[in-house]
């Protein structure tokens, strides 16, 4: 659930991870400063190449000698695509970074045959036509890509190839069958509803599950947090909305599995999520950008994030941890420049507030997600009910307990006492806090360290339990050592 998303959109690929003319470029043309910061996030599955982009993309345009690759008009984002970065470049980057590649196939303008050909190019051995083609392009060994998305947001009218749920399910089922003939062990992700605010949620999801059948591994879920209020506590409680969305889909999955007699229930792939509101179109039924072509890699939706936004990201991650039995994949969208934890400007790099929030979780992910029982102060939100001041999750490792806690109160510090049933807390490990003097503080090119995680002092252990005080509007990541 600590994955990312790399789409051919705006400056995510070009001037993002890939910029051969940068002074930071390595021998592969990738920016080492960007990759160093991405490495700190310890991302798991990284999704590529889209997103809306994939629904009009011919993967063959991005393989082979670069000098022979065609320039195309990308209809999804109305810009020119040079195809200088493609399947081989991504998969080799994923290997260097330790990412699990999560490839998407085109089910907008593409066909089941083109999808299975891409799987064969990635996974077939030398001695087969597409295995030989991959070898001729410099990579004899199969990439063994095991995770595949069957299109993107096919329920959305903005999507190239948008269609009905019956037609999408037919395409996805056929494509998966063809792909598994080439590579039998792959896992597939089908498109659920692209936004729970659409009228067809969750009926679309129910129809996809029932129509696809028991061979589906994961159902795709997307969610972007839009700030519609200046109320800090309400904004920092967005995670409760994510919890509700997951609960609704949990019921749908269980109902369909029971009705169809499945032995195994698909899990959720939250393969697009983030905070996005300053640069989001005003209409939910967003359409494609104007027909005017904007050149190569124009800046698109380059959000600048505040401390509040970073704590909403923490709320997403807390929700995923609470539901770790069902949410098996999650990909923050995206990794650089486009609603991302990193921004580039020429050869400079800005690390955003959400980078620290994501890292604080991902560095403490090894172990089991625990069910947390809370007792403490609450507050009431109009039409949202009673919420705890602290949003808390916990991960139990072999000899450490990691506690992740958000203080939603904009004015008061919050004391937190931690007890672990059946185990004794013996000491304090590395502890951090992400906060600032203003909830709307943000990192800028002139002040790049205004919102940054700092060591959290004052954590104490007494009689087997731990005590800590969280500043107002903050995220604390507390690592505690356990007695044998």
QUIJOQUI-V466893 format. One record per residue. N is the residue number from 1. RES is the residue in one letter. PSI is psi in whole degrees, 0 to 359 (999 if undefined). OMEGA is omega as a letter, one per 40 degrees, with the letter a starting at -180 (NA if undefined). Layout:
# QUIJOQUI-V466893
n = <N | N>
res = <RES | RES>
psi = <PSI | PSI>
omega = <OMEGA | OMEGA>
This chain:
# QUIJOQUI-V466893
n = <1 | 2 | 3 | 4 | 5 | 6 | 7 | 8 | 9 | 10 | 11 | 12 | 13 | 14 | 15 | 16 | 17 | 18 | 19 | 20 | 21 | 22 | 23 | 24 | 25 | 26 | 27 | 28 | 29 | 30 | 31 | 32 | 33 | 34 | 35 | 36 | 37 | 38 | 39 | 40 | 41 | 42 | 43 | 44 | 45 | 46 | 47 | 48 | 49 | 50 | 51 | 52 | 53 | 54 | 55 | 56 | 57 | 58 | 59 | 60 | 61 | 62 | 63 | 64 | 65 | 66 | 67 | 68 | 69 | 70 | 71 | 72 | 73 | 74 | 75 | 76 | 77 | 78 | 79 | 80 | 81 | 82 | 83 | 84 | 85 | 86 | 87 | 88 | 89 | 90 | 91 | 92 | 93 | 94 | 95 | 96 | 97 | 98 | 99 | 100 | 101 | 102 | 103 | 104 | 105 | 106 | 107 | 108 | 109 | 110 | 111 | 112 | 113 | 114 | 115 | 116 | 117 | 118 | 119 | 120 | 121 | 122 | 123 | 124 | 125 | 126 | 127 | 128 | 129 | 130 | 131 | 132 | 133 | 134 | 135 | 136 | 137 | 138 | 139 | 140 | 141 | 142 | 143 | 144 | 145 | 146 | 147 | 148 | 149 | 150 | 151 | 152 | 153 | 154 | 155 | 156 | 157 | 158 | 159 | 160 | 161 | 162 | 163 | 164 | 165 | 166 | 167 | 168 | 169 | 170 | 171 | 172 | 173 | 174 | 175 | 176 | 177 | 178 | 179 | 180 | 181 | 182 | 183 | 184 | 185 | 186 | 187 | 188 | 189 | 190 | 191 | 192 | 193 | 194 | 195 | 196 | 197 | 198 | 199 | 200 | 201 | 202 | 203 | 204 | 205 | 206 | 207 | 208 | 209 | 210 | 211 | 212 | 213 | 214 | 215 | 216 | 217 | 218 | 219 | 220 | 221 | 222 | 223 | 224 | 225 | 226 | 227 | 228 | 229 | 230 | 231 | 232 | 233 | 234 | 235 | 236 | 237 | 238 | 239 | 240 | 241 | 242 | 243 | 244 | 245 | 246 | 247 | 248 | 249 | 250 | 251 | 252 | 253 | 254 | 255 | 256 | 257 | 258 | 259 | 260 | 261 | 262 | 263 | 264 | 265 | 266 | 267 | 268 | 269 | 270 | 271 | 272 | 273 | 274 | 275 | 276 | 277 | 278 | 279 | 280 | 281 | 282 | 283 | 284 | 285 | 286 | 287 | 288 | 289 | 290 | 291 | 292 | 293 | 294 | 295 | 296 | 297 | 298 | 299 | 300 | 301 | 302 | 303 | 304 | 305 | 306 | 307 | 308 | 309 | 310 | 311 | 312 | 313 | 314 | 315 | 316 | 317 | 318 | 319 | 320 | 321 | 322 | 323 | 324 | 325 | 326 | 327 | 328 | 329 | 330 | 331 | 332 | 333 | 334 | 335 | 336 | 337 | 338 | 339 | 340 | 341 | 342 | 343 | 344 | 345 | 346 | 347 | 348 | 349 | 350 | 351 | 352 | 353 | 354 | 355 | 356 | 357 | 358 | 359 | 360 | 361 | 362 | 363 | 364 | 365 | 366 | 367 | 368 | 369 | 370 | 371 | 372 | 373 | 374 | 375 | 376 | 377 | 378 | 379 | 380 | 381 | 382 | 383 | 384 | 385 | 386 | 387 | 388 | 389 | 390 | 391 | 392 | 393 | 394 | 395 | 396 | 397 | 398 | 399 | 400 | 401 | 402 | 403 | 404 | 405 | 406 | 407 | 408 | 409 | 410 | 411 | 412 | 413 | 414 | 415 | 416 | 417 | 418 | 419 | 420 | 421 | 422 | 423 | 424 | 425 | 426 | 427 | 428 | 429 | 430 | 431 | 432 | 433 | 434 | 435 | 436 | 437 | 438 | 439 | 440 | 441 | 442 | 443 | 444 | 445 | 446 | 447 | 448 | 449 | 450 | 451 | 452 | 453 | 454 | 455 | 456 | 457 | 458 | 459 | 460 | 461 | 462 | 463 | 464 | 465 | 466 | 467 | 468 | 469 | 470 | 471 | 472 | 473 | 474 | 475 | 476 | 477 | 478 | 479 | 480 | 481 | 482 | 483 | 484>
res = <X | X | X | X | X | X | X | X | X | X | X | X | X | X | X | X | X | X | X | X | X | X | X | X | X | X | X | X | X | X | X | X | X | X | X | X | X | X | X | X | X | X | X | X | X | X | X | X | X | X | X | X | X | X | X | X | X | X | X | X | X | X | X | X | X | X | X | X | X | X | X | X | X | X | X | X | X | X | X | X | X | X | X | X | X | X | X | X | X | X | X | X | X | X | X | X | X | X | X | X | X | X | X | X | X | X | X | X | X | X | X | X | X | X | X | X | X | X | X | X | X | X | X | X | X | X | X | X | X | X | X | X | X | X | X | X | X | X | X | X | X | X | X | X | X | X | X | X | X | X | X | X | X | X | X | X | X | X | X | X | X | X | X | X | X | X | X | X | X | X | X | X | X | X | X | X | X | X | X | X | X | X | X | X | X | X | X | X | X | X | X | X | X | X | X | X | X | X | X | X | X | X | X | X | X | X | X | X | X | X | X | X | X | X | X | X | X | X | X | X | X | X | X | X | X | X | X | X | X | X | X | X | X | X | X | X | X | X | X | X | X | X | X | X | X | X | X | X | X | X | X | X | X | X | X | X | X | X | X | X | X | X | X | X | X | X | X | X | X | X | X | X | X | X | X | X | X | X | X | X | X | X | X | X | X | X | X | X | X | X | X | X | X | X | X | X | X | X | X | X | X | X | X | X | X | X | X | X | X | X | X | X | X | X | X | X | X | X | X | X | X | X | X | X | X | X | X | X | X | X | X | X | X | X | X | X | X | X | X | X | X | X | X | X | X | X | X | X | X | X | X | X | X | X | X | X | X | X | X | X | X | X | X | X | X | X | X | X | X | X | X | X | X | X | X | X | X | X | X | X | X | X | X | X | X | X | X | X | X | X | X | X | X | X | X | X | X | X | X | X | X | X | X | X | X | X | X | X | X | X | X | X | X | X | X | X | X | X | X | X | X | X | X | X | X | X | X | X | X | X | X | X | X | X | X | X | X | X | X | X | X | X | X | X | X | X | X | X | X | X | X | X | X | X | X | X | X | X | X | X | X | X | X | X | X | X | X | X | X | X | X | X | X | X | X | X | X | X | X | X | X | X | X | X>
psi = <7 | 47 | 179 | 184 | 123 | 105 | 148 | 81 | 132 | 230 | 30 | 310 | 296 | 129 | 5 | 262 | 335 | 116 | 84 | 337 | 355 | 149 | 346 | 359 | 137 | 189 | 346 | 358 | 4 | 148 | 118 | 328 | 320 | 314 | 326 | 319 | 324 | 324 | 328 | 337 | 348 | 51 | 148 | 261 | 128 | 124 | 141 | 146 | 6 | 173 | 168 | 328 | 322 | 336 | 353 | 15 | 132 | 110 | 336 | 337 | 337 | 20 | 164 | 182 | 133 | 324 | 339 | 2 | 137 | 151 | 132 | 160 | 122 | 109 | 339 | 318 | 9 | 52 | 174 | 139 | 120 | 339 | 22 | 344 | 123 | 206 | 311 | 317 | 318 | 312 | 327 | 325 | 316 | 319 | 317 | 326 | 350 | 22 | 148 | 116 | 136 | 96 | 143 | 142 | 154 | 111 | 18 | 289 | 353 | 177 | 164 | 326 | 317 | 326 | 315 | 329 | 320 | 319 | 317 | 319 | 322 | 324 | 343 | 149 | 163 | 142 | 350 | 157 | 312 | 333 | 320 | 323 | 318 | 318 | 320 | 334 | 9 | 7 | 85 | 323 | 139 | 147 | 338 | 50 | 124 | 354 | 122 | 131 | 130 | 77 | 189 | 127 | 48 | 354 | 349 | 132 | 346 | 349 | 132 | 126 | 12 | 139 | 184 | 164 | 325 | 316 | 319 | 315 | 322 | 313 | 314 | 318 | 316 | 315 | 315 | 320 | 315 | 318 | 322 | 340 | 326 | 318 | 88 | 332 | 6 | 154 | 143 | 148 | 122 | 153 | 116 | 193 | 136 | 346 | 130 | 351 | 353 | 152 | 332 | 10 | 133 | 21 | 324 | 313 | 316 | 318 | 321 | 315 | 311 | 321 | 327 | 316 | 187 | 353 | 2 | 134 | 317 | 148 | 127 | 138 | 136 | 144 | 127 | 136 | 121 | 129 | 112 | 13 | 156 | 4 | 110 | 315 | 321 | 316 | 318 | 354 | 15 | 333 | 332 | 329 | 321 | 317 | 316 | 321 | 316 | 318 | 319 | 317 | 329 | 318 | 316 | 313 | 314 | 319 | 313 | 316 | 320 | 314 | 324 | 351 | 32 | 143 | 334 | 135 | 133 | 156 | 179 | 140 | 99 | 70 | 7 | 122 | 148 | 179 | 129 | 109 | 328 | 323 | 11 | 141 | 150 | 332 | 134 | 323 | 61 | 144 | 176 | 161 | 165 | 157 | 341 | 129 | 129 | 17 | 196 | 130 | 58 | 149 | 129 | 138 | 59 | 84 | 143 | 126 | 145 | 177 | 315 | 314 | 321 | 325 | 334 | 320 | 318 | 325 | 320 | 309 | 323 | 319 | 317 | 318 | 319 | 332 | 35 | 344 | 337 | 321 | 99 | 341 | 140 | 138 | 113 | 135 | 120 | 197 | 333 | 137 | 310 | 109 | 70 | 161 | 349 | 144 | 138 | 151 | 102 | 231 | 4 | 158 | 133 | 127 | 120 | 167 | 325 | 340 | 313 | 319 | 313 | 314 | 319 | 325 | 310 | 329 | 347 | 30 | 349 | 112 | 200 | 136 | 128 | 153 | 127 | 130 | 124 | 141 | 126 | 187 | 152 | 174 | 158 | 134 | 134 | 127 | 12 | 353 | 196 | 133 | 143 | 146 | 321 | 132 | 112 | 137 | 168 | 144 | 126 | 114 | 191 | 317 | 14 | 149 | 126 | 126 | 126 | 122 | 134 | 126 | 113 | 354 | 126 | 351 | 332 | 142 | 157 | 120 | 144 | 125 | 132 | 126 | 143 | 117 | 127 | 355 | 160 | 127 | 123 | 337 | 181 | 130 | 213 | 129 | 139 | 158 | 138 | 114 | 178 | 172 | 343 | 129 | 335 | 16 | 149 | 159 | 139 | 170 | 329 | 332 | 73 | 350 | 25 | 320 | 102 | 143 | 138 | 160 | 139 | 115 | 170 | 9 | 124 | 156 | 126 | 127 | 41 | 4 | 163 | 149 | 139 | 154 | 126 | 129 | 163 | 144 | 75 | 160 | 126 | 137 | 108 | 118 | 127 | 137 | 141 | 145 | 151 | 999>
omega = <i | a | a | a | i | a | i | a | i | a | a | i | a | a | i | i | a | i | a | a | a | i | i | a | i | a | i | a | a | a | a | i | i | a | i | i | i | i | i | i | i | a | a | a | i | a | a | e | i | e | i | a | a | a | i | a | i | a | a | i | a | i | a | a | a | a | a | a | a | i | a | i | i | a | a | a | i | i | i | i | a | a | i | i | a | a | a | a | i | a | i | i | i | i | i | a | a | i | i | a | i | a | i | i | a | i | i | i | a | a | i | i | i | i | a | i | i | i | i | i | a | a | a | a | i | a | i | a | a | i | i | i | i | i | i | i | i | a | a | a | i | i | i | i | a | a | a | i | a | a | a | i | a | i | a | i | i | a | i | a | i | a | i | i | i | a | i | a | i | i | a | a | i | a | a | i | i | a | a | i | i | a | a | a | a | i | a | a | i | a | i | i | a | i | a | i | i | a | a | i | e | a | i | a | i | a | i | a | a | a | a | i | a | a | a | a | a | i | a | i | i | i | i | a | i | i | a | a | i | i | a | a | i | i | a | i | a | i | i | i | i | i | a | i | i | i | a | i | i | i | i | i | a | a | a | i | i | a | a | i | a | i | a | a | i | i | a | i | i | a | i | i | i | i | a | i | a | a | a | i | a | a | i | i | a | i | i | a | a | a | i | a | a | i | a | i | i | i | i | i | i | a | i | a | i | i | i | a | i | i | i | i | i | i | i | a | i | i | i | i | i | a | a | i | a | i | a | a | i | a | i | a | e | a | a | i | a | a | a | i | a | i | i | i | a | i | a | a | i | i | a | a | a | i | a | a | i | a | a | i | a | i | a | a | a | i | a | i | a | i | a | i | a | i | a | a | i | i | a | i | i | i | i | i | a | a | i | i | i | i | a | i | a | i | a | i | a | a | a | i | i | i | i | a | i | i | a | a | a | a | a | i | a | i | i | i | a | i | a | a | i | i | a | i | a | a | a | i | a | a | a | i | i | a | i | a | a | i | a | i | a | i | i | i | i | a | a | a | a | i | a | i | i | i | i | a | i | i | a | i | i | i | i | i | a | i | i | i | a | i | i | i | a | i | i | i | a | i | a | i | a | i | i | NA>
